């Protein structure tokens, strides 16, 4: 499938984008609307994925950028990048459910890799993924990420990250050399 990059415009998010970002992230991961795409976490978690306060705090962080992907002015996808000594951390990757599977996600990931390498000189991109999301981990592996086996616990009891439907959730670190 061809990448959707030629018709996407990328830009950094501003605080004015927070309401649209909250809606996008929630639609990609939580609730019934997320089931239209394949990145849903609705079988693993209820509750919120993010909120306006945490997104505003992310935007205010130094060495952090939230990249937006738009087509004809409509917000289709986003991701966050945080500069770290080990490279760059990739997170909050969200694609509108109706756009999933059409190359938008691949184009956003490619832009994140380009940005981290060209703007920050990052040699690697790292992320964490819920280990139970084998389909998502496989998608990243097909794009050059490798599993590290490094696990970190899910923040049980902190409703800002959702309401777990099971008690064995954990994150695994994935890394890709740029």
N, C-alpha and C positions, 0 to 999 in steps of 0.2 A: 504494500500500500504506500502511495506517495506521501511525503510529508506535507503538512498544511502550512509550512513556514512562509511561503511567498505571500500569502494574503493575510498574515497576522502582523499586527503592529505591537511592539513591546515598549513598555515604559515603566519607570518606577512608580509605585503607589504613593499617594499623599494621604493626609488625614481625611480629606474630602472623600476618599474612596472607601473608608471604613465600612459604611453601611452595605455597600455593594459587595465588599469582600466577605463580610459575615454571611450574607445570603448565599454567595457562591460556595464558600467552604462548607457551610451546613448542607447545602443541596447535594454536594458531592459525596458526603460521608454519612449523614444521619437522616433518619426518618424514611418515609415511604418514597419521597421524591428521589432519594439516592439509589433506590433499587432499579431505576431506569438505566443506570450505568453499572459498570463492573467494579468500581472502586469502593462501593458501599461498605461501611462497617456496621450496618444496622443489625446484623446477626450477632455481633460481638458487643456492641455498646449502644446504650440509649443516651439521652441527654444531649448536651451541647458538645461541639467540637472546638468552638471558639466563641468569643464574645467581643463586643466593641472595645471594652477596656483593654483586653489582652492584645488585640490587634493594634490599637493606638500605642500601647507600650512597645510592641515589636517595632513599629515604624519609628519610634523615638530612639531606639537603640543605636549607638554608634557602630559602624562596621556591619550594618544590617541593611538589606534592601529587600523589598517585596516587589517582584516583577509581575506586571500584568500583561496578559495577552488579550488583545482586542481585535475584533474584525468589524469593520464599519462602525466603530465606536461602541460596540457591544462587548462587555466583559465576558470572555469565554474561559479563561484559566488564570492561575496565579501560582507562584511559588515564593518562598522566602530563601534568602541566602545570608549566611552569617560568616564573616571572615574570622578564621581561627588560625592559630599557629600551625596546625596540622594541614591546613588547606581551607576549605569552605564547607559549611554545613548546609545541606539542602533540606528544606522542610515545607510544610503547609502546601504541598503540591495538590492542586485542585483543578479539575476540569469539569465543566458543566456535564451532567449525565448524558444529555442528548448529543453532546459532541465527542463523547468517549468512543474510542475505536476508529477515529477518523484522522489520526495523525497530529492532532493538536497537542497531546501530551508529549509526543516525541519532539515536536518543535519547541515546546517550552523547556524540556530537559536540555535540548541542544543549546538553546539560548542561555540557560543557567550555566552550563559548562563553559560556553564562550565567555560570558560575563566574568565568572570566577577566575578563569585563566587570564583573560586579556586585561581586566580592570584591576584585579587583585594579585595576579601572579600566582594563583593557587595551583599547586601541583596535584591536588586530589580533591574529590568531592565525596563527602560522607553523609550518611543519613541513618535514621533508625526506622525500622518497620516492625509492626506487630508480627511476631513469629507465626501466628496462626494464619496470616495472609500469604499462604504459599503461592497463590496465583500472582499476586503483586510482586513478591520477591522474584519469582521467575521472570516477570516482565523486566525488572531491573537487571537481572543477570543477563538477559538477552541484549541489554544495552551496555554491557561491559562492567557492571558492578559485581563485586564478589562478596560473599558472606564471610564475616570474620569470626563468627562463633561467640563474639562478645555480646553478652546479654545484659540488659538492665531491666529492673522491675517496672511494671505498670504502676502509676501513682494512684493506687486504690485509696478511696476515701477523699480524693480531691475532685469534687464534681465539676471543676473547670475543664477536666479532661474527659468527661463523660461518665456514665453509669454502667459499669461492666456487667455483662450478662453471664460471665463465667469467671472462675477464680484462678485461672492458669495463664493469664495474659502476661506477656513480656515483650520487650523490644530487642531486636538484633541489629547490630551495627553493620551497614553495608558500605563499601568503599570502592571508588573508581579513580584510577590514575588519570589525570588530564594531560 
